Amino acid sequence: MKRRAVVGGCLALTLSASGCATATDGPLRFEDHGLDYCASTDDGGEGFGVGIPLDHEAGTPITIGRISSSESDGVRIVGAVVVKVRENRIGTTSWPVPESYGGAVVADGTAIPSDEQYDLVVHAESSGPSGGTAGAVTIEYTQGGRQYIADTYTTVRMKRRC
């Protein structure tokens, strides 16, 4: 059902002037399949952040849109920020993102230039003490008037102990 909605949306956008493409057609590419991050549900309810590289090597800037997961069972994506990489990439982090990473900005609407390293930090929260999973984090974004959807192949789990 959800897949039809995305395909239908893509079809509608293809017929419009803006166009639509799949993840493999766009400038964001995620080579690592099956990345799985886990955090404890004993974090005091703040959730945690998962870093996803937003590197694209050429072309005009990309503009980040909606961040979501293809499925959610006990863990939900509640927000996302973008952080320019200074020294180290962000794997996982506490939430909110510590100031030591630099200025985090809300992801939705942020333009990411090519040839610079940025991390998208997705905020995940558990809906209860038993935790769960949010799978296949996806990024909707635009570049040069075209809309794209990228599958990051990233799964987020939360449980009492990882």
Buried (B, 14 or more C-beta within 10 A) or exposed (E): EEEEEBEEBBEEBEEEEEBBBEBEEBBBEBEEEEBEBBBBBEBEEEBBBBBBBBBBEEEBBBBBBEBBBBEBEBBBBEBBBBBBBEEEEBEBBEBBBEEEBEEBBEBBEBEBEBEEEBBBBBBBBBBEEEBBBBBBBBBBBBBEEBBBBBBBBBBBBBBEEE
